[in-house]
Amino acid sequence: MYARLRFPISDLEALEELEEAADVLLVHEAEAVLAEGGPTATMAELLADLFSERGAGAA
C-alpha cells in the first residue's frame, strides 16, 4: 500500500514525523473500517495468518 522510501533520510526527526503521520493515517483507516462494520481480527489471528503463509511459501 505504501511505497518504501528508496533514499536515506539523514534527518532522524523528519523520519520520526513521517512514521507518526503514517501511524495517524492507519488509525483513520482502521476507524473507517470499523465504522462501516468491516472485518476485524485479533493480533493472535494476524500473527497465525502471517506465519502460516510464510511457512507455506517456504515449503
ZISUL-V177929 format. One record per backbone hydrogen bond with DSSP energy under -1.0 kcal/mol. CO is the residue of the C=O (numbers start at 1). NH is the residue of the N-H. Records with the same first field share a line. If there is no record, write none. Layout:
# ZISUL-V177929
CO->NH  NH
This chain:
# ZISUL-V177929
11->15
12->16
13->17
14->18
15->19
16->20
17->21
18->22
19->23
20->24
21->25
22->26
23->27
24->28
25->29
26->30
27->31
28->32
29->33
30->34
31->35
32->36
33->38
34->37
42->46
43->47
44->48
45->49
46->50
47->51
48->52
49->53
50->54
51->55
52->56
53->57
54->58
